[in-house]
């Protein structure tokens, strides 16, 4: 009981933070399922790390508990790369990268399992082992002891690279928050490696997770709940912030949304709007293009790039991609004639082009525009 009391006393802050994070994500709204599940796994891993370390320390005065001590040490080093993987899953959807990360985690577990399950000194002593010295277990390191640090370093390096590459795009705030989390965790790993502090990493992981969750919820307040695009009020804020850096705009308006709502229901209409949002995101391959849902079935893309034909190419790509769906859109785009021209003038030209495109759609389809 004394050891249990000491554990709770030493990890009280960690436990409270963990319950706080779990409560926040379970009560969260307008976030993806992965953003609910991954933080719970992250804080659960941190608590499990703290328990494994506490049990390992408690076993040291008892040589007969050498297997339990070895298992707890294995558990700690097997879990650490998992925490980085959970952070990757929140931000990255590339399956190849995630599969490589899983492969690294499995390799890490195999390396540290050698000491646990292979009772041959020539093999187990390659990583770590405990030895009874004077009635207490003493920990020894082998040449592969730091394998986990190397694997974690690879995953952190990719996370840093991914975040740095995203700093100039629409997800720049997410990238900056990710870099801050990596800095927190990296510093904690460094301090533990230098033996400045024990069990510092566990609490730092939860703090980083809490920080990122708060950031995601703050970002959710700037996004449209249905499509996860930036919303109208965010556009107005960005318009003032971007100023003369805006090079041009694209306006997109869905055709016959009322017909879909009337004949198939509003859920079908929502599905159509989501499809348009996803298509626009897919076609916005340049990192200086920002997409907003202005309301209803109206969308706006703003370009900060001076790349010639970017808006024209993107508009054409949206048209082609929408042909693969049951839906149709009208599109208009316009470049600013110079940096001093007000954005509203370019938007008016894009709007006129969009209305011409819409008129052509209703003319060729024969659909009554006033009704649909």
C-alpha positions as CSV (number, residue, x, y, z in Angstrom):
1,X,0.0,0.0,0.0
2,X,2.9,2.3,0.7
3,X,4.3,1.9,-2.8
4,X,0.8,2.5,-4.3
5,X,0.5,5.7,-2.2
6,X,3.9,6.8,-3.4
7,X,3.0,6.1,-7.0
8,X,-0.2,8.2,-6.8
9,X,1.7,11.0,-5.0
10,X,4.5,11.1,-7.5
11,X,2.2,10.9,-10.6
12,X,-0.8,12.9,-9.3
13,X,-0.3,15.6,-11.9
14,X,0.0,13.1,-14.7
15,X,-3.2,11.2,-13.7
16,X,-5.2,14.4,-13.4
17,X,-4.0,15.7,-16.8
18,X,-4.8,12.3,-18.3
19,X,-8.4,12.3,-17.0
20,X,-8.7,15.9,-18.3
21,X,-7.7,15.0,-21.8
22,X,-10.0,12.0,-21.9
23,X,-12.9,14.1,-20.7
24,X,-12.2,16.8,-23.3
25,X,-12.0,14.4,-26.3
26,X,-15.1,12.4,-25.2
27,X,-17.1,15.6,-24.8
28,X,-15.6,17.1,-28.0
29,X,-17.6,17.9,-31.1
30,X,-16.9,18.6,-34.7
31,X,-13.7,16.5,-34.7
32,X,-12.8,13.4,-36.5
33,X,-13.0,10.0,-34.8
34,X,-9.2,9.7,-35.0
35,X,-8.9,12.9,-33.0
36,X,-11.0,11.3,-30.3
37,X,-9.3,7.9,-30.2
38,X,-5.6,8.8,-30.6
39,X,-5.4,11.3,-27.6
40,X,-7.0,8.6,-25.4
41,X,-4.4,6.1,-26.6
42,X,-1.6,8.7,-26.0
43,X,-2.5,9.5,-22.4
44,X,-3.2,5.9,-21.7
45,X,0.3,5.0,-23.0
46,X,1.8,7.7,-20.8
47,X,0.0,6.3,-17.7
48,X,1.1,2.8,-18.6
49,X,4.7,4.0,-18.9
50,X,4.5,5.5,-15.5
51,X,3.1,2.3,-14.0
52,X,5.8,0.1,-15.7
53,X,8.5,2.4,-14.4
54,X,7.1,2.3,-10.9
55,X,6.8,-1.5,-10.9
56,X,10.3,-1.8,-12.3
57,X,11.8,0.3,-9.5
58,X,9.9,-1.6,-6.9
59,X,11.4,-4.9,-8.2
60,X,15.0,-3.8,-7.9
61,X,15.5,-4.8,-4.2
62,X,14.0,-8.2,-5.0
63,X,16.3,-10.3,-7.3
64,X,13.7,-13.1,-7.5
65,X,11.5,-10.6,-9.5
66,X,14.1,-10.2,-12.3
67,X,11.6,-11.3,-15.0
68,X,9.0,-8.8,-13.9
69,X,11.6,-6.0,-13.8
70,X,12.8,-7.0,-17.3
71,X,9.2,-7.1,-18.6
72,X,8.5,-3.7,-17.2
73,X,11.6,-2.3,-18.9
74,X,10.6,-4.0,-22.1
75,X,7.1,-2.5,-21.9
76,X,8.5,1.0,-21.4
77,X,10.7,0.9,-24.4
78,X,8.1,-0.9,-26.6
79,X,5.4,1.8,-25.8
80,X,7.5,4.9,-26.5
81,X,7.5,4.6,-30.3
82,X,3.7,4.0,-30.1
83,X,3.2,7.4,-28.6
84,X,4.9,9.0,-31.6
85,X,2.8,6.9,-33.9
86,X,-0.4,8.1,-32.3
87,X,0.7,11.7,-32.8
88,X,1.4,10.8,-36.5
89,X,-2.1,9.3,-36.9
90,X,-3.7,12.5,-35.8
91,X,-2.0,14.6,-38.5
92,X,-0.9,12.2,-41.3
93,X,-3.1,10.1,-43.6
94,X,-0.4,8.8,-45.9
95,X,-0.7,5.0,-45.6
96,X,2.8,4.3,-46.8
97,X,4.3,6.5,-44.1
98,X,2.1,5.0,-41.4
99,X,2.9,1.4,-42.5
100,X,6.6,2.3,-42.3
101,X,6.0,3.6,-38.8
102,X,4.3,0.4,-37.8
103,X,7.2,-1.6,-39.2
104,X,9.6,0.4,-37.1
105,X,7.5,-0.2,-34.0
106,X,7.4,-3.9,-34.6
107,X,11.2,-4.0,-35.1
108,X,11.7,-2.0,-31.9
109,X,9.5,-4.5,-30.0
110,X,11.5,-7.5,-31.4
111,X,14.8,-6.0,-30.4
112,X,13.8,-5.4,-26.8
113,X,12.0,-8.7,-26.6
114,X,15.2,-10.5,-27.1
115,X,16.2,-10.0,-23.5
116,X,12.8,-10.9,-22.3
117,X,12.3,-14.2,-24.1
118,X,15.7,-15.4,-25.2
119,X,17.7,-16.6,-22.2
120,X,21.1,-16.7,-24.0
121,X,23.6,-14.1,-22.7
122,X,25.2,-13.6,-26.1
123,X,21.8,-12.5,-27.4
124,X,20.0,-10.9,-24.5
125,X,23.1,-8.9,-23.4
126,X,23.0,-7.2,-26.8
127,X,20.3,-4.9,-25.5
128,X,19.9,-4.8,-21.7
129,X,19.8,-7.2,-18.7
130,X,19.5,-7.2,-14.9
131,X,22.0,-8.8,-12.6
132,X,21.9,-9.6,-9.0
133,X,24.6,-7.6,-7.3
134,X,24.7,-7.6,-3.5
135,X,21.0,-8.6,-3.1
136,X,19.7,-6.0,-5.6
137,X,19.1,-6.0,-9.3
138,X,21.5,-3.8,-11.2
139,X,20.6,-2.7,-14.8
140,X,23.2,-3.1,-17.5
141,X,23.2,-1.8,-21.1
142,X,24.2,-3.5,-24.3
143,X,25.2,-2.1,-27.7
144,X,21.5,-2.1,-28.9
145,X,20.2,-0.4,-25.8
146,X,19.5,2.9,-27.6
147,X,17.7,1.3,-30.5
148,X,14.4,2.7,-29.3
149,X,15.9,6.2,-29.2
150,X,17.0,5.8,-32.8
151,X,13.6,4.6,-33.9
152,X,11.8,7.4,-32.0
153,X,14.3,9.8,-33.6
154,X,13.4,8.7,-37.1
155,X,9.7,9.1,-36.4
156,X,10.2,12.5,-34.8
157,X,12.4,13.6,-37.7
158,X,9.6,12.8,-40.2
159,X,7.1,14.6,-38.0
160,X,9.3,17.6,-38.0
161,X,9.9,17.4,-41.7
162,X,6.1,17.1,-42.4
163,X,5.3,20.0,-40.1
164,X,8.0,22.3,-41.6
165,X,6.7,21.4,-45.1
166,X,3.2,22.5,-44.0
167,X,4.1,25.8,-42.4
168,X,3.3,27.8,-45.6
169,X,0.1,26.1,-46.4
170,X,-3.5,26.2,-45.1
171,X,-2.5,23.8,-42.2
172,X,0.3,26.0,-41.1
173,X,-1.2,26.5,-37.6
174,X,-1.5,22.7,-37.2
175,X,2.1,22.4,-38.3
176,X,3.3,24.9,-35.8
177,X,1.4,23.2,-33.0
178,X,2.9,19.9,-34.0
179,X,6.4,21.4,-33.9
180,X,5.8,22.7,-30.4
181,X,4.6,19.2,-29.3
182,X,7.7,17.6,-30.8
183,X,9.9,20.2,-29.1
184,X,8.2,19.3,-25.7
185,X,8.7,15.6,-26.2
186,X,12.2,15.9,-27.7
187,X,13.4,18.0,-24.7
188,X,11.9,15.5,-22.3
189,X,13.6,12.6,-24.0
190,X,16.9,14.5,-24.0
191,X,16.7,15.2,-20.3
192,X,15.8,11.6,-19.5
193,X,18.7,10.3,-21.7
194,X,21.1,12.6,-19.9
195,X,19.7,11.2,-16.6
196,X,18.7,14.7,-15.4
197,X,15.2,13.5,-14.5
198,X,13.3,10.3,-14.2
199,X,9.8,9.8,-15.6
200,X,9.7,13.3,-17.1
201,X,8.6,12.0,-20.5
202,X,5.3,10.6,-19.2
203,X,3.9,13.9,-18.0
204,X,5.3,15.8,-20.9
205,X,3.5,13.5,-23.4
206,X,0.2,14.2,-21.7
207,X,0.9,18.0,-21.6
208,X,1.8,17.9,-25.4
209,X,-1.4,16.0,-26.1
210,X,-3.5,18.4,-24.1
211,X,-1.9,21.4,-25.9
212,X,-2.6,19.9,-29.3
213,X,-6.2,19.0,-28.4
214,X,-6.9,22.5,-27.2
215,X,-5.3,23.8,-30.5
216,X,-7.6,21.5,-32.6
217,X,-10.7,22.6,-30.8
218,X,-9.7,26.3,-31.3
219,X,-9.2,25.6,-35.0
220,X,-12.5,23.8,-35.2
221,X,-14.2,27.1,-34.1
222,X,-12.9,28.6,-37.4
223,X,-14.1,25.8,-39.6
224,X,-17.4,24.9,-41.1
225,X,-19.0,22.0,-39.2
226,X,-20.2,20.0,-42.3
227,X,-17.1,20.2,-44.6
228,X,-14.3,21.1,-42.2
229,X,-13.3,23.9,-44.6
230,X,-12.6,27.4,-43.3
231,X,-15.9,29.3,-42.7
232,X,-17.1,32.7,-43.8
233,X,-15.8,34.7,-40.7
234,X,-12.4,33.1,-41.2
235,X,-12.3,34.3,-44.8
236,X,-13.0,37.9,-43.6
237,X,-10.2,37.7,-41.1
238,X,-7.8,36.1,-43.6
239,X,-8.7,38.7,-46.2
240,X,-7.6,41.5,-43.9
241,X,-4.5,39.6,-42.9
242,X,-3.4,38.6,-46.4
243,X,-4.0,42.1,-47.9
244,X,-2.2,42.7,-51.1
245,X,-0.7,39.2,-51.1
246,X,-3.9,37.8,-52.6
247,X,-3.3,37.1,-56.3
248,X,-6.8,35.8,-57.3
249,X,-10.0,34.0,-56.4
250,X,-12.2,31.1,-57.5
251,X,-15.9,31.0,-56.8
252,X,-17.7,27.7,-56.9
253,X,-21.5,27.3,-56.6
254,X,-23.4,24.0,-56.8
255,X,-26.0,23.5,-59.5
256,X,-29.5,22.1,-58.7
257,X,-28.9,21.7,-54.9
258,X,-32.6,22.5,-54.3
259,X,-33.6,19.8,-56.7
260,X,-31.5,17.3,-54.7
261,X,-32.9,18.5,-51.4
262,X,-36.5,18.3,-52.7
263,X,-36.3,14.9,-54.3
264,X,-33.7,13.1,-52.2
265,X,-33.7,14.9,-48.9
266,X,-31.4,17.2,-47.1
267,X,-29.0,14.5,-46.1
268,X,-28.3,13.9,-49.8
269,X,-27.8,17.6,-50.2
270,X,-25.3,17.6,-47.4
271,X,-23.5,14.7,-49.1
272,X,-23.3,16.7,-52.3
273,X,-21.8,19.7,-50.5
274,X,-19.2,17.5,-48.8
275,X,-18.3,16.0,-52.2
276,X,-17.7,19.4,-53.6
277,X,-15.5,20.4,-50.6
278,X,-13.4,17.3,-50.9
279,X,-13.0,17.8,-54.6
280,X,-11.8,21.4,-54.1
281,X,-9.3,20.2,-51.4
282,X,-8.0,17.5,-53.7
283,X,-7.5,20.0,-56.6
284,X,-5.9,22.7,-54.4
285,X,-2.4,21.2,-54.7
286,X,-0.6,24.4,-54.3
287,X,0.2,25.2,-50.6
288,X,-0.8,28.9,-51.0
289,X,-4.5,28.2,-51.8
290,X,-7.0,28.6,-49.0
291,X,-10.6,27.2,-49.4
292,X,-13.7,28.5,-47.6
293,X,-17.3,27.5,-47.4
294,X,-19.1,30.9,-47.6
295,X,-22.5,29.4,-46.8
296,X,-25.0,27.0,-48.3
297,X,-23.5,25.6,-51.6
298,X,-21.1,28.5,-52.1
299,X,-17.4,28.1,-51.9
300,X,-14.4,30.4,-52.4
301,X,-10.7,29.7,-53.0
302,X,-8.1,32.4,-52.4
303,X,-4.7,32.1,-54.0
304,X,-1.6,33.8,-52.6
305,X,0.6,32.4,-55.4
306,X,1.7,34.4,-58.4
307,X,2.0,31.2,-60.4
308,X,0.5,31.8,-63.9
309,X,-2.6,29.8,-64.8
310,X,-2.9,28.3,-61.3
311,X,-6.5,29.4,-60.9
312,X,-7.4,28.4,-64.4
313,X,-5.8,25.0,-64.0
314,X,-7.5,24.5,-60.6
315,X,-10.9,25.5,-62.0
316,X,-10.5,23.0,-64.9
317,X,-9.4,20.3,-62.5
318,X,-12.5,20.8,-60.3
319,X,-14.7,20.6,-63.3
320,X,-13.1,17.4,-64.5
321,X,-13.2,15.8,-61.0
322,X,-16.9,16.8,-60.5
323,X,-17.7,14.9,-63.7
324,X,-16.8,11.7,-61.8
325,X,-19.6,12.5,-59.3
326,X,-23.4,12.8,-59.7
327,X,-23.1,16.6,-59.0
328,X,-22.4,19.7,-61.0
329,X,-20.9,23.0,-60.2
330,X,-20.6,26.4,-61.8
331,X,-17.1,28.1,-61.5
332,X,-15.7,31.5,-62.0
333,X,-12.2,32.8,-61.4
334,X,-10.3,36.0,-61.7
335,X,-6.8,37.3,-61.1
336,X,-6.2,40.7,-59.6
337,X,-4.9,43.1,-62.2
338,X,-2.4,44.5,-59.7
339,X,-1.6,44.2,-56.0
340,X,-3.4,47.5,-55.3
341,X,-6.7,46.3,-56.8
342,X,-9.3,45.6,-54.1
343,X,-10.2,41.9,-53.7
344,X,-13.9,42.7,-54.1
345,X,-13.3,43.8,-57.7
346,X,-11.7,40.5,-58.6
347,X,-14.4,38.6,-56.8
348,X,-17.0,40.5,-58.8
349,X,-15.4,39.5,-62.1
350,X,-15.2,35.9,-60.8
351,X,-18.9,36.1,-59.8
352,X,-19.9,37.2,-63.3
353,X,-18.0,34.3,-64.9
354,X,-19.6,31.9,-62.5
355,X,-23.1,33.2,-63.3
356,X,-22.4,32.9,-67.0
357,X,-21.3,29.3,-66.4
358,X,-24.5,28.6,-64.4
359,X,-26.7,30.1,-67.1
360,X,-25.0,27.8,-69.6
361,X,-25.7,24.8,-67.3
362,X,-29.4,25.5,-67.0
363,X,-29.6,26.2,-70.8
364,X,-28.0,22.9,-71.8
365,X,-29.8,20.8,-69.2
366,X,-33.2,22.4,-69.6
367,X,-33.8,22.6,-65.8
368,X,-36.0,25.4,-64.6
369,X,-33.6,27.7,-62.7
370,X,-36.3,29.5,-60.7
371,X,-37.4,26.2,-59.2
372,X,-34.0,24.5,-58.8
